[in-house]
Amino acid sequence: MEDQAEATPPRHCDVLVIGGGPSGSTVAPLLAEMGYQVVLLDKARHPRFHIGESLLPANLPLFERLGVADEVRAIGMQKWGAEFVSPHHDHKQAFHFAEAWDKSMPYAYQVKRAEFDTVLIRNAERKGVAVHEGCKVRAVDFLPDGALIHAVHDDGREEAWQARFVVDASGRDTFLANRFQIKQRNPRHNSSAVYGHFAGARRNEGQAEGNITIFWFEHGWFWFIPMQGGVTSLGMVTWPYHMKTRGQRSLEKFLADGIERCPALAERLRGAELVNEVEATGNFSYVSERNHGSNYLLLGDAYAFIDPVFSSGVWLAMNSGVIGAETIDACLKNPAAAGAALKRFDRLMKRGPKEFSWFIYRVTNPIMRDFFMGPKNIFRVKEALLSVLAGDIFGKTPIWNSLRLFKLFYYTANVLQPRRAFRGWQRRRFNIRRVDDPAVGAG
């Protein structure tokens, strides 16, 4: 087989995309529409299960641009807001996207990712992308004028492509980051997730039926994501020390025990039935030292991931596909301007994680929790916060001064409550320690 692969000359294309998730299935059709010859390789075959079912309002204009708005509408559960439930407050707090700064994006969708990702990759095919499913990239050899990509199909056939540009959209596989050894554990965050799908979970009534609910509990938080067909995605995001207490318990038992530690969630799940196998994902938070080179880009989760609490993953992945397509087009059309295009790409790729991470790093802090459970719109800070929750951080919506004021209010509250702030800081340091750190203890 190796002799055959060596004897067969590589195919040629302008851009080769590794991975057919949201970022890969966004950048590929956009480039094809620009006239480039694009090949997309995905190791899986669609539909396939994936976690991360909650989308943001900022996704909707992009669905229109890609031409998939009607298909996503057909498979999506409308999500008009997000709710937070705290064990330290006697009420739940709802945030409605219609109250954000920009009132034109009042809802989003909850989707089964197997269906959603299939819509996107089939759209890429319709737009002229050469899609190869069940085809896993084995190696990428970079050349002065592009790259040579080696892959193997499910049936054992080996194939190679020579491309002018390579896009790593491999998600949490982080293909190029691993190859370059530039993937780093995020020192400022560290969480794992245990999750499953349930039938028969009690939902809100009326328009709020599709709202995502975040339940805080003593060891992290839970997501509760209603989807079509009566299925609800439920996940426990927790810290390393708590994962270490699992012991010999099955993931299903560990998740069930966690649910019982959160009475408000347990009540919503009374009589609900688990309908798939419980899975877990560790090392949720990481970042790569760089996101591009002269002839390659890292998009979405292939570059960085922080935490799913604000449902930002799919939006940042798809938006990176838009930015990536613009960048590659600029580099290939005018090599003299490539440096400026790549610099812009780097800046925009870092903006999303930066803006979301400030809140993510503090969302379990008791003072921040008070802010979320009792929001006020002084100087439009609530509208600005809702714009962040909606994913509206890349456009021209003038939210930044109000966000600065929100942060000032938060820091002032910490100064006024020094003991509480210090205990919160201490607890966070303990939470994000690695499980092999002796200071964490045996749990």
C-alpha positions in Angstrom: 0.0 0.0 0.0 2.9 2.4 0.8 4.5 1.7 -2.6 1.1 2.4 -4.3 0.7 5.7 -2.3 4.2 6.8 -3.3 3.6 5.9 -6.9 0.4 7.9 -7.1 1.1 11.6 -7.5 -0.7 13.9 -5.0 -3.8 15.7 -6.0 -3.7 19.5 -6.2 -6.0 22.1 -4.5 -5.8 25.6 -3.3 -6.9 25.0 0.3 -7.1 21.8 2.3 -9.3 21.9 5.4 -8.8 19.3 8.2 -12.1 18.7 9.9 -15.7 19.1 9.0 -17.2 20.6 12.2 -18.6 24.2 12.4 -15.3 26.0 11.6 -14.2 23.7 8.8 -17.7 23.6 7.2 -17.8 27.4 7.4 -14.4 28.3 5.9 -14.6 25.7 3.1 -17.8 26.9 1.3 -16.9 30.6 1.8 -13.6 29.9 0.0 -15.3 27.8 -2.7 -17.7 30.7 -3.4 -14.6 32.9 -3.9 -13.5 30.6 -6.6 -10.9 28.5 -4.8 -10.5 24.7 -5.2 -11.2 23.4 -1.7 -10.8 19.9 -0.2 -12.2 19.0 3.2 -11.1 15.9 5.0 -13.1 14.6 8.0 -12.1 11.5 10.0 -15.8 10.9 10.9 -18.9 10.2 8.9 -21.9 12.4 9.4 -24.2 12.3 11.2 -22.0 11.7 14.3 -22.6 12.6 18.0 -21.0 15.8 19.3 -21.5 17.9 22.4 -22.0 21.6 22.3 -25.6 22.0 21.3 -26.4 25.6 22.4 -26.0 28.4 19.7 -25.9 32.2 20.1 -28.0 34.9 18.4 -24.9 36.1 16.6 -24.9 32.8 14.7 -28.2 33.7 12.9 -26.8 36.2 10.3 -24.1 33.8 9.5 -26.6 31.0 8.8 -28.2 33.4 6.3 -24.9 34.1 4.7 -24.1 30.4 4.3 -27.6 29.7 3.0 -28.6 27.2 5.7 -31.0 29.4 7.8 -34.1 27.4 6.8 -32.4 24.0 7.5 -31.2 25.1 10.9 -34.6 26.5 11.7 -36.1 23.1 10.9 -33.9 21.2 13.4 -33.6 23.9 16.1 -35.4 24.6 19.3 -35.8 28.3 19.7 -33.7 29.7 22.6 -34.9 33.2 23.7 -32.7 33.5 26.7 -30.5 32.0 29.4 -31.3 31.4 33.0 -29.1 31.1 36.0 -30.0 29.2 39.2 -27.9 29.6 42.3 -28.1 27.6 45.5 -27.4 30.9 47.4 -30.4 32.8 46.0 -34.1 32.2 46.3 -34.9 33.1 42.7 -33.8 32.2 39.2 -32.5 35.0 37.0 -33.4 35.0 33.3 -31.6 37.0 30.6 -33.5 37.7 27.4 -31.6 38.3 24.2 -34.2 40.7 23.1 -33.0 43.1 25.9 -29.4 43.2 24.5 -28.0 46.4 23.1 -28.8 45.2 19.5 -32.5 44.2 19.5 -32.4 42.6 16.1 -31.1 39.2 17.3 -33.7 38.2 20.0 -33.2 34.4 19.9 -30.9 31.6 19.0 -31.3 27.8 18.7 -30.5 24.6 20.6 -29.6 21.9 18.2 -28.5 18.3 18.1 -25.0 18.6 16.8 -25.3 15.4 14.8 -28.0 17.1 12.7 -26.5 20.6 12.8 -23.0 19.6 11.7 -24.5 17.4 8.9 -26.4 20.5 7.6 -23.2 22.5 7.5 -21.0 19.8 5.8 -23.7 19.0 3.2 -23.9 22.7 2.4 -20.1 22.7 1.9 -20.6 19.9 -0.7 -23.3 21.8 -2.5 -21.1 24.9 -2.7 -18.4 22.8 -4.5 -16.1 21.7 -1.8 -14.6 18.2 -2.3 -15.7 16.6 0.9 -14.1 13.3 2.0 -15.6 11.7 5.1 -14.0 8.8 6.8 -10.6 10.2 5.8 -8.1 10.8 8.5 -5.1 13.1 8.1 -1.8 11.4 9.1 0.8 14.0 8.4 1.3 17.4 6.9 4.7 18.3 5.4 5.1 22.0 4.9 6.8 23.2 1.7 8.0 26.7 0.7 4.9 27.2 -1.5 2.3 25.2 0.5 2.0 21.8 2.1 1.8 18.1 1.3 -1.0 16.4 3.2 -1.1 12.6 3.7 -4.4 10.9 4.7 -5.9 7.4 4.9 -9.4 6.4 4.2 -11.5 4.1 6.3 -10.9 1.3 3.8 -7.1 1.7 4.1 -6.5 3.6 0.9 -3.8 6.2 1.3 -4.0 9.5 -0.5 -2.1 12.8 -0.7 -2.9 16.3 -1.6 -0.7 19.3 -2.4 -2.3 22.5 -1.2 -1.3 26.2 -1.3 -2.9 26.7 2.2 -3.9 24.4 5.1 -6.7 25.0 7.6 -6.7 23.1 10.8 -10.3 22.9 11.9 -9.8 19.6 13.7 -11.5 20.8 16.9 -10.3 19.2 20.1 -8.1 16.9 18.2 -5.9 20.0 17.7 -4.0 18.3 14.9 -1.4 21.0 14.1 -1.0 22.2 17.6 -0.1 18.7 18.7 2.3 18.3 15.8 4.0 21.6 16.6 3.8 20.9 20.3 2.3 24.3 21.0 -0.9 23.3 22.8 -0.8 24.4 26.4 -3.1 23.8 29.3 -4.7 27.1 30.2 -3.1 28.0 33.5 -6.0 30.3 34.4 -8.8 27.7 34.0 -9.2 23.9 34.4 -12.4 22.0 34.2 -13.9 18.8 32.9 -17.4 17.8 31.8 -19.6 14.8 32.3 -22.7 14.7 30.1 -25.6 12.8 28.7 -29.0 13.2 27.0 -32.3 12.8 28.9 -35.9 12.3 27.8 -38.8 13.6 29.9 -36.9 16.4 31.8 -39.3 19.1 33.0 -38.9 22.3 30.9 -40.2 25.8 31.2 -43.5 26.7 29.7 -44.3 28.8 26.6 -41.6 30.7 24.8 -39.1 29.9 27.6 -39.3 26.2 26.9 -36.0 26.3 24.9 -34.0 28.5 27.3 -30.7 27.1 28.5 -30.4 27.0 32.2 -27.2 27.1 34.2 -27.3 25.6 37.6 -24.5 26.4 40.0 -23.5 23.8 42.6 -20.7 23.4 45.1 -18.3 21.8 42.7 -19.0 23.7 39.5 -22.1 24.1 37.4 -24.6 22.2 35.2 -26.0 23.0 31.7 -29.6 22.1 30.9 -30.2 22.4 27.1 -33.7 21.5 25.8 -33.7 20.3 22.2 -36.3 19.1 19.7 -37.9 15.7 20.1 -38.2 15.9 23.9 -34.5 15.4 24.4 -32.5 17.5 26.9 -28.7 17.7 27.0 -27.4 17.7 30.6 -23.8 18.3 31.5 -21.8 18.7 34.8 -18.8 21.0 34.4 -16.6 20.5 37.4 -13.1 20.9 38.8 -10.2 18.4 38.8 -10.4 17.7 42.6 -14.1 16.7 42.2 -13.4 14.5 39.2 -10.8 12.8 41.4 -13.5 11.8 43.9 -15.2 9.6 41.2 -13.2 6.6 42.3 -14.7 3.3 41.0 -18.1 4.8 40.2 -19.3 4.7 36.6 -19.7 8.0 34.8 -23.5 7.5 34.9 -23.4 7.1 38.7 -21.0 10.0 39.1 -23.3 12.3 37.1 -26.4 11.1 39.0 -24.7 11.7 42.3 -23.7 15.2 41.1 -27.3 15.9 40.1 -28.5 15.0 43.6 -26.1 17.6 45.0 -28.1 20.2 43.0 -31.7 20.0 44.3 -33.1 22.5 41.8 -31.8 20.5 38.9 -32.7 17.2 40.5 -36.3 18.4 40.6 -36.3 19.2 36.9 -35.1 15.6 36.2 -37.5 13.7 38.4 -38.8 10.9 36.2 -36.5 11.7 33.3 -34.7 8.9 31.5 -31.1 8.8 30.3 -31.2 7.9 26.6 -27.5 7.6 25.7 -24.3 6.6 27.2 -22.8 9.2 29.6 -19.5 10.6 28.3 -16.7 12.8 29.8 -14.3 15.3 28.4 -11.2 16.4 30.3 -8.8 19.2 29.9 -11.6 21.5 28.8 -9.5 24.6 28.8 -6.4 25.0 26.6 -4.8 27.4 24.2 -2.1 27.1 21.4 0.9 29.3 21.4 0.0 30.6 17.9 -2.9 30.3 15.5 -1.2 30.7 12.1 1.9 30.4 10.0 2.7 31.6 6.5 0.6 28.9 4.9 -1.7 27.6 7.6 -4.4 28.7 10.1 -5.8 27.2 13.2 -9.6 27.7 13.6 -12.0 27.3 16.4 -11.2 24.6 19.0 -8.1 23.6 17.0 -6.7 26.9 18.4 -8.2 27.3 21.8 -11.1 26.5 24.1 -12.0 28.0 27.5 -15.3 26.7 29.0 -18.8 26.1 27.7 -20.7 28.2 30.3 -21.7 30.9 27.8 -22.2 28.6 24.8 -19.6 30.4 22.8 -17.8 27.4 21.2 -19.8 27.0 18.0 -20.1 30.8 17.4 -16.4 31.4 17.9 -15.6 28.4 15.6 -17.9 29.6 12.8 -16.8 33.2 13.1 -13.2 32.0 12.9 -14.2 30.3 9.6 -15.3 33.7 8.3 -12.2 35.4 9.4 -10.1 32.6 8.1 -11.7 32.7 4.6 -11.0 36.5 4.4 -7.4 35.9 5.5 -6.7 33.1 3.1 -8.2 35.0 0.2 -6.0 38.0 1.0 -2.9 35.9 1.3 -3.4 34.0 -1.9 -4.5 37.0 -4.0 -1.8 39.4 -2.8 1.2 37.7 -1.1 2.7 41.1 -0.4 -0.2 41.8 1.9 -0.2 38.4 3.7 1.7 39.8 6.8 -1.0 42.4 7.5 -3.8 39.9 6.8 -2.3 37.3 9.2 -1.8 40.0 11.9 -5.4 40.9 11.6 -6.4 37.3 11.8 -4.4 36.8 15.0 -5.9 39.9 16.6 -9.5 38.8 15.8 -8.9 35.2 16.9 -7.7 36.3 20.3 -10.6 38.7 20.8 -13.3 36.1 21.4 -11.5 34.0 24.0 -10.3 37.2 25.7 -13.7 38.8 26.0 -15.5 35.6 27.1 -12.7 34.5 29.4 -12.9 37.5 31.7 -16.4 36.4 32.7 -15.7 32.7 32.6 -12.8 33.0 35.0 -15.1 34.8 37.5 -18.5 33.3 36.9 -18.3 30.9 39.9 -17.0 33.7 42.2 -19.7 34.6 44.8 -19.5 38.3 44.1 -19.9 37.8 40.3 -22.7 35.4 41.1 -24.5 38.2 42.9 -24.1 40.4 39.9 -25.6 37.8 37.6 -28.5 37.1 40.0 -29.3 40.7 40.4 -28.4 42.6 37.3 -29.0 46.3 36.9 -28.9 48.4 33.7 -27.1 51.4 35.1 -25.2 53.0 32.2 -26.6 50.1 30.0 -24.3 47.6 31.6 -27.0 44.9 31.6 -27.5 45.4 27.8 -23.8 45.2 27.2 -23.6 42.0 29.3 -26.5 40.5 27.3 -24.6 41.5 24.1 -21.7 39.4 25.2 -24.0 36.5 26.1 -25.4 36.8 22.6 -22.0 36.7 21.0 -22.2 40.3 19.7 -18.5 41.2 20.2 -17.1 41.4 16.7 -19.5 44.0 15.2 -20.0 47.7 15.7 -22.3 47.5 18.6 -20.9 50.2 21.1 -20.9 48.0 24.2 -17.3 48.6 25.3 -17.7 51.6 27.6 -20.6 49.9 29.4 -18.6 46.7 29.8 -15.7 48.7 31.3 -18.1 50.1 33.8 -19.4 46.7 34.6 -15.9 45.5 35.4 -15.3 48.6 37.5 -18.4 47.9 39.5 -17.2 44.3 40.0 -13.7 45.3 41.1 -15.2 47.9 43.5 -17.5 45.3 45.0 -14.4 43.2 45.7 -12.7 46.1 47.4 -15.7 46.7 49.5 -16.0 43.0 50.5 -12.3 42.1 51.0 -12.8 38.9 53.1 -15.4 37.5 50.7 -13.2 38.4 47.7 -10.2 36.8 49.2 -12.1 33.6 50.0 -13.4 33.5 46.5 -9.8 34.0 45.1 -8.5 31.2 47.4 -11.3 28.9 46.3 -10.7 29.5 42.7 -7.0 28.8 43.0 -7.8 25.5 44.7 -10.4 24.6 42.1 -8.1 25.0 39.1 -5.2 23.0 40.5 -4.2 19.9 38.6 -5.4 16.7 40.2 -1.8 15.4 40.5 -0.9 18.4 42.7 -0.5 17.0 46.2 -2.1 20.2 47.6 -5.4 19.1 46.1 -5.6 16.1 48.3 -7.4 12.8 47.8 -10.9 14.4 47.9 
